[in-house]
Amino acid sequence: MDYLDDEQAKQEIFRKYKYALKGLRVDLGRADVVEALDQCFDDFESILQTFILWAIYREKEDGKPLQYPSAGLIQALQERWKWHNLNASWSDEILENPRFESPGTTWWKAAEEGLGRDVRGRLIADVVEETHPYVLFRNGLTLRLAIAMEWKWHQIRDYGERETRPETSSLTRMLG
């Protein structure tokens, strides 16, 4: 496996845990956090899992959010933390905590509540969370996720029900 394959695999791992880290209030934009993430290759996934388990445990024990979550992640990465508590082990179900959801997933679930499952399914094809997240409507229109999060549900419905092609009857009238 070459460097590019390693880097690509690491990016996939990071994407999986990114929103859990954000949910724990880790500042992923801080230079020292970015550097620590960049410097860690060995056991990257297990270190992230260990940090997340530890943070959840600490918050439960202390009854409050971590005071310095970014520093905690840096320490975990630099010291190559391993989880030694036999009573707790990693499960991907941990990532299903609403606190650890991506904005797109949160919006998708809210759309079911705000529009109803059938209407959401009829109007919305997907929520794409790549570089510039957006909502893809079945009528072919898109809407930036940030805007969709601000709009009222009736606005989303109107946008999703908008006709995107000219009606043939009006075209016939114009040409006829």
N, C-alpha and C positions, 0 to 999 in steps of 0.2 A: 504494500500500500504506500503510495507516495504522499507528499505533503498536502497536495490539493485534495486528495481523498480524505485525509485526516481532518483537514479544515472543514470540508463539506459535512462530514459526519458530526463534527463538533457543533457546527451551526444548526444542524437538525436537532441535536440534543438540547442546545440552548433554547431553540424555539419551543420545545416541549415544556420547559420549566420557566420560561420568561415571565409569564403572567403570575405564576406562583411567587416568584421573587418580587415582582411588583406589588402583589397583594400583601407581602410581608414588609413592604415599604422600602425595599432596597432601591437605591438611586442608581439605575443602570446607565445613567449619563455621566456619572462622576468619573474623572480620569483614572483615579486609583482603582476603582471597581473594574473599569474596562481593561486596565493593564493586568490586574489579577486574573480576570477571565481569559485574556489572551495568553497569559503565561502558563496556564494549566492545560495539560493534555492528558496525562495519565489519570485514569479513574475519574474523569471529568463528570460523568453522569452520576456515579455513586457519591461523589463529593457534594454535588448539588442536592441529591436526595437526602443525604445526611444533614446538610444545612437546613433544609426545609423541615425535616423531622425534628431536629433540635429546636428550631425557631418555634414550631407549633408547641412542642413540649414546654419550652421556656415561657411562652405566653400563657399557657394553661396554668403552669405552676405559679407564675407571678401575677396572674390575673390582669395583665395589661400587655399592650404591644411591646415588642423589643425596643429598647431605647436607641441602640445603634445598629440597625440591621445591615447597613452597608459595610461597616467595620467587621461585623460578624461574618459576612460572606467572604470578605477579603481574608480574614484569619482562617476560615475553613479551607479556602483554596490554597493558601500558602502552606498550611500545616497538613494538607491532604487528609482531612477528617474522615474517619470511618465510624460507622454506627456500631456500638458494642452492646447496646441494651437489647437483650434477647426477647423482651416483652413487646418491643415495637419493631416492625419491619416495614419496608416500603411496599406500597400498593398504589397503582395508578389511580385508584379511587380517591386518593388524597387530592389529586388535581381537579376533581369534580366539585370541590368546595366553591360555592359561588364567588367567594372572595378572590379566587385564583382564575376566574374566567377571563377570557379576552373580551375587549369591548364589543366585538362582533357577535360573540356568543351571547353576551348579556343583552344586546339589542335584539337578536333573533328570538330569544325567549320572551322579551318584553313585547315584541311584535305579536307573538301568539296571544298574549294576554290583552293587548290593545286592539288588535284587529280580529282575533279569533283564528283558530288553527286553519280552517278552511279558506278564509279570505287571505291569510298570509300565504298559504300554499298556492292559491290561485294568482296572486299578484307578484310574489317575490321568488326569484329563482335561487339567489345565493347572496351571501355576505362574503365578499372577498377581502382578505386581510393582508394583502401583500404590502408593497411599499406605501401606497396611498389607498387605504381601506375605503371600500364603497359597497353600496347595496345594488345588486343587479336585479332589475325587474323583468318579469316575463314579457313585457311589451317592448323590451330592448333598451329602455332608458336605464341610466345609472344615476346614483346620487351619493355624494361623499358621505361616509358614515357619520362624520362629525355633524353634518347638516341634518341627516336623518335622525340623529339623537336629539336634536333641538326641535324638530317639527312635531306638531300634534298628529295624532293618528288619522284624523280626517284628511290632513294634508298628504300624508303618506298614501292613503287610499286613493285620493284624487289623482295623485301623481302616477300611481300604479295602474289606474284605470284609464289614463290618458291614451288617446289613440295616437299612434306614432306615424301612421301612413295616411296620406290623403284618402278620403272616401272616394270610391270610384263613381258614385252617383254624382257627386259635385264636380268631378273631373269631366264626366260625360256632359253635364250641363255647360261647363266652361268651353268645351270643345264643340258642342253641338249647336 
